[in-house]
């Protein structure tokens, strides 16, 4: 671990930098820089110091010149945030951070560490990625970097790690950018194909249109009216739970909770597991639910098995915990247009969703519970409420208010759930076939 840490530290020479660069508006105008304000969510991520780590397994050894050329022609061209730094607007008393484009020196963003070739590949990769969670990023340049670990592991011939600050973009925008910068291995002339768009085109809480009064179907009209009554009631309950969480409500302490006295900024481990998507779809079809329902149920089952194996509690015990579910607030239609347009920034909202730690006789019961919980959340305006209120707090009371609320959500729930849509076929990134892609984050005080 010490060797890995020393290598990582040498890769980040400038470990202590100010949070932002202050320049005057006159200097920016003289440089003809393109200025873009930072979104409220991006400012909260900046305040909390949240970073994204994407571990990418490649099917071939790294050809560094080819990969570097791909970064320059695809990522830097498609995503202005990859060539921008954060500056403070000093023209007003209330300084706000903005993005200003700047020249990029690729050598500052390419890291090739020297690791022990005799070390266990899985542990070497895991240790190196974990060491990145302790290293601050150099604020004098765009907040992203690629780390190339060019030795084979059980799942890939080589590994590339993309680390970037969450203020640049959320998981959806970053994974979408990577897919838009990739090519299908079956046909290198096009980008990888995406799944078909979902049947739902509106928000998850959107109701059916009101039936026509002239139709005479009063039962349908009554059902339509009742759906809004249920929506209002569920929203009231969820908003009450949000306020209670901010003020006093917290999950019970378990094995999954940070121990007392442990610093929240300790080194984080990033572990991924590969599941058969065919198996997931089989369960989805059999249970008449969604992919997310299946994955949430599998996670609850795995955490339950881990808890009772390591805690010594009786197998009949049932613990009610909560998860913070981060959701993409973009319209569904925009997620299918990444070929021509890549949306930047952070457009996140959140849900507080319950899940249970228990040993079930029927493994499918975990999926049924997840389906019930998520279906219930679809009949609520909680997603809209958290986003609107969060942006209101940041704009009117400052970024520290928004960061305080998000920190309370993270500290008083047990787990953070999030996912991103991927392609339906194999793809190549910067001329290299991709074996897997595992995104994660670090920085939240959980």
C-alpha positions in Angstrom: 0.0 0.0 0.0 2.8 2.4 0.8 4.4 1.9 -2.6 1.1 2.5 -4.4 0.6 5.7 -2.3 4.0 7.0 -3.1 3.5 6.4 -6.8 0.1 8.2 -6.6 1.5 11.1 -4.7 4.2 11.5 -7.3 1.5 11.6 -9.9 -0.1 14.6 -8.2 2.8 16.9 -7.5 0.6 19.9 -6.6 -1.4 18.4 -3.7 -2.4 21.7 -2.0 -4.1 24.3 -4.1 -6.7 27.0 -3.4 -10.3 26.1 -4.0 -10.6 28.4 -7.0 -8.7 30.8 -9.1 -9.7 34.5 -8.8 -9.4 36.6 -11.9 -11.1 39.9 -12.9 -13.7 40.2 -15.6 -11.5 42.6 -17.6 -8.7 40.0 -17.8 -11.1 37.3 -19.0 -12.6 39.6 -21.7 -9.1 40.4 -22.8 -8.3 36.7 -23.2 -11.6 36.1 -25.1 -12.3 33.2 -22.8 -15.7 31.5 -23.0 -17.4 32.0 -19.6 -20.2 29.7 -18.3 -21.8 29.9 -14.8 -21.6 26.9 -12.5 -24.9 25.3 -11.8 -26.3 25.2 -8.2 -25.8 21.4 -8.0 -22.2 21.8 -9.4 -21.5 24.4 -6.7 -22.7 22.0 -4.0 -20.4 19.2 -5.4 -17.6 21.7 -5.4 -18.3 22.7 -1.7 -18.4 19.0 -0.7 -15.3 18.0 -2.7 -17.1 15.1 -4.5 -15.1 13.4 -7.3 -16.1 10.7 -9.8 -13.9 7.7 -10.5 -14.5 5.6 -13.6 -12.5 2.3 -13.8 -12.4 1.2 -17.4 -11.2 -2.3 -18.2 -9.7 -2.6 -21.8 -9.6 -5.7 -23.9 -6.1 -5.0 -25.1 -2.9 -3.5 -23.7 -2.8 0.3 -23.7 -1.5 2.0 -26.8 -0.8 5.3 -25.1 -0.3 7.5 -28.3 -3.6 6.2 -29.8 -5.5 6.7 -26.5 -4.1 10.2 -26.0 -5.0 11.2 -29.6 -8.5 9.9 -28.9 -8.8 12.1 -25.8 -7.7 15.2 -27.7 -10.0 14.7 -30.7 -13.1 13.4 -28.8 -13.3 14.4 -25.2 -11.7 17.8 -25.4 -13.7 18.7 -28.5 -17.1 17.4 -27.3 -17.0 18.5 -23.7 -16.0 22.2 -23.0 -15.7 21.4 -19.2 -12.7 19.2 -20.0 -10.8 22.4 -21.1 -12.2 24.8 -18.5 -11.1 25.9 -15.0 -13.1 27.3 -12.1 -12.8 31.1 -11.5 -14.5 33.5 -9.2 -16.5 36.4 -10.5 -15.1 39.4 -8.6 -17.3 42.0 -10.4 -19.9 41.6 -7.6 -19.9 41.5 -3.9 -21.4 38.0 -3.9 -18.7 36.1 -5.9 -19.9 33.0 -7.7 -17.8 30.4 -9.5 -17.8 30.2 -13.2 -16.2 28.0 -15.9 -13.6 29.7 -18.1 -12.0 27.8 -21.0 -8.2 27.6 -20.9 -5.4 25.9 -22.9 -4.9 22.3 -21.9 -1.5 20.7 -21.6 -2.2 16.9 -22.1 0.9 16.0 -20.1 -0.7 17.3 -17.0 -3.6 15.0 -17.3 -1.9 11.7 -18.4 -0.5 9.6 -15.5 1.4 6.3 -16.0 2.4 5.0 -12.6 5.1 2.4 -12.1 3.6 -0.5 -10.2 5.3 -3.7 -9.1 4.8 -6.2 -12.0 5.1 -9.1 -9.5 2.2 -7.8 -7.4 -1.3 -9.4 -7.5 -3.0 -7.5 -10.4 -6.4 -7.3 -8.7 -5.0 -5.9 -5.5 -2.6 -3.6 -7.2 -5.4 -2.0 -9.2 -7.7 -1.8 -6.2 -5.0 -0.2 -4.0 -4.0 2.3 -6.6 -7.6 3.4 -7.3 -8.2 3.6 -3.5 -5.1 5.9 -3.1 -6.6 8.4 -5.5 -9.4 9.1 -3.0 -6.8 10.8 -0.7 -5.2 13.0 -3.3 -6.6 16.5 -4.0 -6.8 17.7 -7.6 -4.7 20.6 -8.9 -7.1 23.6 -9.2 -4.8 25.5 -11.7 -5.9 23.2 -14.5 -9.0 21.4 -15.7 -10.2 19.0 -13.0 -9.7 15.6 -14.7 -7.0 13.1 -15.3 -6.5 9.6 -16.9 -4.4 7.0 -15.1 -3.1 4.1 -17.2 -2.4 0.8 -15.5 -1.0 -1.3 -18.3 -0.9 -4.8 -16.9 -3.5 -7.6 -17.1 -6.1 -8.6 -14.5 -8.7 -11.3 -14.4 -11.3 -9.1 -16.3 -9.2 -6.9 -18.6 -5.9 -6.8 -20.4 -5.2 -3.3 -19.0 -7.1 -0.7 -16.9 -7.7 3.0 -17.4 -8.9 5.1 -14.5 -10.7 8.4 -15.2 -10.8 10.7 -12.2 -12.6 14.0 -12.4 -14.4 16.5 -10.1 -18.2 16.0 -9.8 -18.7 19.7 -10.5 -17.7 19.0 -14.1 -20.8 16.8 -14.6 -22.9 14.1 -13.1 -22.7 10.4 -13.8 -25.2 10.5 -16.7 -23.4 13.3 -18.5 -19.9 11.7 -18.0 -21.0 8.2 -19.1 -22.9 9.7 -22.0 -19.8 11.6 -23.1 -17.7 8.5 -22.9 -20.2 6.6 -25.1 -20.5 9.5 -27.6 -16.7 9.4 -27.8 -16.7 5.6 -28.5 -17.3 3.5 -31.5 -19.1 0.3 -32.0 -16.7 -2.7 -32.3 -19.1 -4.2 -34.9 -19.1 -1.0 -37.0 -16.4 1.5 -36.2 -18.1 4.1 -38.4 -20.9 4.6 -35.8 -21.3 5.1 -32.1 -22.5 2.2 -30.0 -26.3 1.6 -30.1 -28.3 2.6 -27.1 -31.3 0.6 -25.6 -34.7 1.6 -27.1 -36.4 4.5 -25.4 -38.7 3.6 -22.5 -42.5 3.7 -23.1 -42.7 6.5 -20.6 -41.8 9.9 -22.1 -42.6 12.2 -19.2 -41.6 12.5 -15.6 -42.1 9.5 -13.3 -44.8 11.3 -11.4 -46.7 12.4 -14.6 -50.4 11.5 -14.4 -52.6 10.2 -17.3 -54.4 12.9 -19.2 -57.9 13.8 -18.0 -60.6 11.8 -19.8 -63.1 13.8 -21.8 -66.3 14.7 -20.0 -68.3 14.0 -23.1 -67.3 10.3 -23.0 -69.6 9.6 -20.1 -67.0 7.4 -18.4 -67.4 8.8 -14.9 -65.4 5.9 -13.3 -62.4 6.8 -15.5 -62.8 10.5 -14.4 -63.0 9.5 -10.8 -59.9 7.3 -11.1 -58.1 10.3 -12.7 -59.1 12.6 -9.9 -58.1 10.0 -7.2 -54.7 9.6 -8.8 -54.0 13.3 -8.0 -55.3 12.9 -4.4 -52.8 10.0 -4.0 -50.1 12.0 -5.6 -50.7 14.9 -3.2 -50.8 12.6 -0.1 -47.6 10.8 -1.0 -45.9 14.1 -1.7 -46.9 15.4 1.7 -45.6 12.3 3.4 -42.3 12.3 1.6 -41.7 16.0 2.2 -42.4 15.4 5.9 -39.8 12.6 5.9 -37.3 14.9 4.2 -37.8 17.6 6.8 -37.6 15.1 9.6 -34.3 13.7 8.1 -32.8 17.2 8.0 -33.9 17.9 11.6 -33.5 14.7 13.6 -34.4 11.4 11.8 -31.4 9.1 11.3 -30.9 5.4 10.4 -29.9 3.0 13.2 -26.2 2.3 13.4 -25.2 -0.9 11.7 -22.1 -2.5 10.2 -22.6 -0.3 7.2 -22.3 2.9 9.2 -19.0 4.7 9.7 -17.6 3.9 13.1 -17.3 6.7 15.7 -14.0 8.5 15.6 -13.2 7.6 12.0 -12.4 10.5 9.8 -15.0 10.9 6.9 -12.1 11.6 4.5 -10.4 8.2 5.0 -9.3 6.2 2.0 -12.2 4.6 0.1 -12.2 1.2 -1.6 -13.8 0.9 -5.1 -15.0 -2.6 -5.7 -17.2 -3.7 -8.7 -18.9 -7.0 -9.5 -20.2 -8.2 -12.9 -23.7 -9.6 -13.2 -25.2 -11.4 -16.1 -27.6 -9.0 -17.7 -29.5 -11.8 -19.3 -30.2 -13.1 -15.8 -31.3 -9.7 -14.7 -33.7 -9.4 -17.6 -35.1 -12.9 -16.9 -36.0 -11.8 -13.4 -37.4 -8.5 -14.6 -39.7 -10.3 -17.1 -40.8 -12.9 -14.6 -41.5 -10.3 -11.9 -43.0 -7.7 -14.2 -40.8 -5.0 -12.9 -37.9 -2.8 -14.0 -34.1 -3.4 -14.2 -33.7 -1.0 -11.3 -36.1 -2.9 -9.2 -34.1 -6.1 -9.8 -30.7 -4.4 -9.0 -32.1 -2.8 -5.8 -33.5 -6.2 -4.7 -30.2 -7.9 -5.4 -28.3 -5.2 -3.4 -30.7 -5.6 -0.5 -30.2 -9.4 -0.6 -26.4 -9.1 -0.7 -26.3 -6.6 2.2 -28.6 -8.8 4.3 -26.4 -11.8 3.8 -23.4 -9.8 4.7 -25.0 -8.3 7.8 -26.2 -11.5 9.3 -22.9 -13.3 8.5 -20.8 -10.7 10.2 -23.0 -9.2 13.0 -24.0 -12.2 15.0 -27.6 -11.0 15.2 -30.5 -13.5 15.1 -31.7 -14.5 11.6 -35.2 -13.4 12.5 -34.2 -9.7 13.0 -35.5 -7.1 10.6 -33.8 -3.7 10.3 -35.4 -0.9 8.4 -32.8 1.4 6.7 -33.0 4.0 4.0 -31.1 4.7 0.8 -30.5 8.0 -0.9 -31.3 7.4 -4.6 -29.8 9.9 -7.0 -31.8 10.3 -10.1 -31.2 12.1 -13.4 -33.6 15.1 -13.8 -33.1 15.4 -17.5 -36.1 14.6 -19.8 -36.1 11.0 -21.0 -35.9 12.0 -24.6 -32.6 13.8 -24.2 -30.8 10.6 -23.1 -31.2 9.1 -26.6 -29.6 12.0 -28.5 -26.0 11.7 -27.3 -24.7 11.3 -30.8 -25.5 14.9 -31.7 -25.7 16.6 -28.3 -24.0 15.9 -25.0 -25.6 17.8 -22.1 -23.1 19.1 -19.6 -23.3 19.9 -15.9 -25.2 18.4 -13.0 -28.9 17.9 -13.2 -29.5 15.6 -10.3 -32.4 15.1 -7.8 -32.8 12.6 -5.1 -35.2 10.3 -3.3 -35.1 8.8 0.2 -36.2 5.2 -0.3 -36.6 2.5 2.4 -35.0 -0.9 2.2 -34.9 -3.7 4.7 -32.1 -5.9 6.1 -33.7 -9.3 6.6 -33.2 -12.9 5.6 -36.1 -14.0 3.3 -37.1 -17.5 2.7 -38.0 -16.6 -0.9 -35.1 -14.6 -2.6 -37.6 -13.0 -5.0 -39.1 -11.2 -2.0 -36.2 -8.8 -2.1 -37.2 -7.8 -5.6 -40.9 -7.6 -4.6 -40.1 -5.2 -1.8 -37.9 -3.0 -4.1 -40.7 -2.9 -6.6 -43.2 -1.8 -4.0 -40.9 0.9 -2.7 -40.0 2.3 -6.1 -43.6 2.1 -7.4 -44.7 4.1 -4.4 -42.0 6.8 -5.1 -43.3 7.2 -8.7 -46.5 8.5 -7.2 -44.9 11.5 -5.5 -43.4 14.9 -6.4 -40.4 14.2 -4.1 -38.0 14.3 -7.0 -39.3 17.7 -8.2 -39.4 19.0 -4.6 -35.8 18.2 -3.7 -34.4 19.7 -6.9 -36.4 22.9 -6.8 -35.9 23.5 -3.1 -32.2 22.6 -3.4 -31.6 25.1 -6.2 -33.6 27.7 -4.3 -31.5 27.3 -1.2 -28.2 27.6 -3.2 -29.4 30.7 -5.1 -30.8 32.6 -2.2 -28.9 31.4 0.9 -25.6 30.4 -0.6 -23.8 27.1 -1.5 -23.2 26.3 2.2 -26.9 25.9 2.8 -27.3 23.5 -0.1 -24.2 21.6 1.0 -25.6 21.3 4.5 -28.8 19.8 3.3 -27.1 17.3 1.1 -24.6 16.4 3.8 -27.5 15.7 6.2 -29.1 13.4 3.6 -25.9 11.4 3.2 -25.0 11.2 6.9 -28.5 10.2 8.1 -29.1 7.5 5.5 -27.2 4.3 5.0 -26.4 3.8 1.3 -26.3 5.9 -1.9 -27.9 4.3 -5.0 -27.3 5.5 -8.5 -26.9 4.1 -12.0 -26.4 5.2 -15.6 -27.7 3.8 -18.9 -25.1 2.0 -21.1 -25.0 0.7 -24.6 -26.4 -2.6 -25.8 -23.3 -3.7 -27.7 -19.6 -3.8 -27.3 -17.7 -0.5 -27.8 -14.2 0.8 -28.3 -13.0 3.9 -26.5 -10.1 5.8 -28.1 -9.3 2.8 -30.3 -9.4 0.3 -27.4 -12.2 -2.3 -26.9 -13.9 -1.9 -23.5 -14.3 -4.9 -21.3 -16.2 -3.1 -18.5 -16.8 0.3 -17.1 -17.4 0.8 -13.4 -18.1 4.4 -12.2 -18.2 5.4 -8.6 -17.8 8.5 -6.4 -15.9 9.6 -3.3 -16.2 12.6 -1.1 -19.6 12.4 0.5 -19.2 12.2 4.3 -20.8 8.7 4.7 
